[in-house]
Amino acid sequence: MKPDELFLHADAALREVIDQLDPADFPAPVPKEWSQLESPTLLGILGRHAYDEAWVPDVIAGRAAADGDPFADADLLGDDPIASYDALNDKATAAVGAGEVADTFRFTYGDYPADEGFAHLAMYRASQAYSIAKHFGIQFHLSPELIAGMNEHVTPHADEWRQFGVFPPAIEPPADADDETRLLCTLGFWVP
């Protein structure tokens, strides 16, 4: 699977979960490790994902926040947070689908070749899709295509990224673990 395809699968997975959120849960607290926010809530996490989606067209074009951040103070969620997120997701999907991708993605934490940049973006979305769904009792599973793509482009870097604090410690999978569980255990995100 090409890295941009992995991103599209992961982005679709996160949208699938976000589209099932109950707005009544927006004020609910979420685990602190999901965010750098002092007291993160589901709405705060959705806002961070909206911000991340808004940046995708610029990031894949080679621009960085250091060049100016038009989204820093913008209200990206408006009166209908899920619909607003979906609109940003549509723009990100269209930008990636257009195929005009810079050689280097310039994230706030460093510059990376596009292939690795897509893996970073996909990992964040896939892990958050699983974590949000699990936390809020949403029926969800990573698709076989997403699992295969993550195993190809993310798990080979798991120990390296773990040293930078991206992943928690790996978890020993149960003897009867399926492909999804094995992947999530490798990345340290599986919850029984």
Sequence and secondary structure as in RCSB ss.txt:
>XXXX:A:sequence
MKPDELFLHADAALREVIDQLDPADFPAPVPKEWSQLESPTLLGILGRHAYDEAWVPDVIAGRAAADGDPFADAD
LLGDDPIASYDALNDKATAAVGAGEVADTFRFTYGDYPADEGFAHLAMYRASQAYSIAKHFGIQFHLSPELIAGM
NEHVTPHADEWRQFGVFPPAIEPPADADDETRLLCTLGFWVP
>XXXX:A:secstr
  HHHHHHHHHHHHHHHHTT  GGGTTSB  GGG SSSS BHHHHHHHHHHHHHHHHHHHTT  GGG  TTTT  
 STT HHHHHHHHHHHHHHHHHHT   SEEEETTEEEEHHHHHHHHHHHHHHHHHHHHHHHT      HHHHHHH
HHHTGGGHHHHHHTTSS       TT  HHHHHHHHHT    
